[in-house]
């Protein structure tokens, strides 16, 4: 049985942000922890800290500051949906987030999808509204076991070019 769930985490951005990274929807762990990529096996924070040669952030505040220092904005494509647990494949009845508030505030020069689901949902729900291209990078999720940390780093190094 799927329940309608609303995104509990506000976007991270400021007027200095240049790159917007969009996930699909927070996992159960992220919803419980009230912050992005809260599951200890998700490699997002390891990738970010490695790319920017910074210590791995521990607290929510350290994570926010890592992003903002490096001109990264972070949010998800979905505002609310029906979902079973954390399963992206179970997502139904999507209401997308309105990313225009970020695009109006920051000089976003590129938009990145963290994985195929974020990419597909962006193209379906947000692209027709904003007409901004998005680049799909491999998901940092532990479910994406096909990608080693080294391969993720190789692909995600796109954001520092």
N, C-alpha and C positions, 0 to 999 in steps of 0.2 A: 504494500500500500504506500503510495507516495503522498506527501503532504506539501501544501504550498508553503514555501519558506521565503522570507524576505532577507536581503543582504544586510548584515548588521554592521558592516565596517565602512567608514567614510573613506573617500579617495585620499591618497597622499599626493600632493603636488603644491607648487608655488609658482610665482611668475617667472622664476628662473628655469623651470622644467623644460627640457628639450625633447626627451624621449618618453613616450607613454607606453607602458607595458600593461597589457590587459590579459587577465586570466578569464576563465569561464564563470565560475561561481565558487565561493569558499567551501572547502570540505567541512565535514562535521567537526574535525579537530580545530580548524580555523574559526568556525562559528563559535565553538566553545571558548577558544582562547581570544576571541574577538580581535584577531589580526591575521593578515595575509600569510599564507604558507606556514602555518603554525605546526603542522605535522612534522615531527623530528626527522622523518625520512625524506621529506621534500627537500630537494637540493637547491631551491631558489636562492636562499641566503648564502649558501656556500659558493654558488656561482657568482653572485653579486660581489661578495667580499673578495673573492679571488680575482675577478676581472679588474676591480678598482684597487687592488693591492692594499686592502684594509683588513683589520681584524674582524673575525666573524662576530656579527652583532648578537647580543644576548637578549636585551630587553626590547620591548616595542619601541621605546624612544630611540634607542641605538639604531634600530632598523630604519625608522623614519629618517633619522639624520644621515645615515649611509645613503639612502635614496636621494634626499634633497641636496646633499653635498655634491652628488654626482649628476645632478640635473635630471633625475629620473622621476617620473610620475607613475603611480601604480593604482590600478583599480581592476574591476571585472566587467565583463560585457553585460551580465545579467543583474537586474535589480531584484526580481523575484521569479520563482518558478516552482514547479512540482518536481521533487527529486527524491530518490530513494537513497538514503545514507549520503555517501559522497560520490555516487556513481554518475559520471558525466553522461553515460549512455542512457540513463533513466530520465534525463532532463526533459520536461514537457511544459507546455503553456507558459512560454517565456515572456516576461516584460523586461525589455532592455534598459540598462542605465542610460541616462542622458549625459554623454561625454562632452556636450557643448560647453558646459560650465568650465571644464578644464581647457578646452580649445580656445575659449574666449579670454581666459586668464593668462595662459602660458603660451610661449612661442614653440608649440610642439612641432618638431621637424620630422619625426617619424613615429609610427605606431607599430608596436610589436605584439604579436599574439603569442602567449605562453602555451603552445600546443595547438593541435588540430581542432579541438572542440571550440576553443576561444576564437580561432580563425573562422571556422564555419559559422558560428553564431554571429560574429561581427559582420561577416559578409551578408548574412540574411537579414539582420535587424538594424545594424547601425550604419553600414556603408551606404545604403540607399538614402539615408538622411544627411550624412556629412560628406559623402563622396571623397573620403580620404583613404588612400591606399594603406594596407596593413601588411607587414612582413611576418610570415609564420616561422617561428623557431620551435625546436622540439620541447615538449613539455618537461618541466623539472620534477614532475610528479614521480613518486616511487613506483607508480603503475607503469611508467615508461622505462621498464627494465632493459629494453633493447639499447638504450643509450647509456654508455658508461659516463662517469663524471668527466673524463678526458674528452669524450666526443661532445658532451654538452658544452664544455668550455670552448671547444673549437667553433661550434655553431653560434654560441652566444657572444663570442668575441666580436661579432658584427656590431654590437651596440657601442663598442669603444672606438670604432673606426671613424 
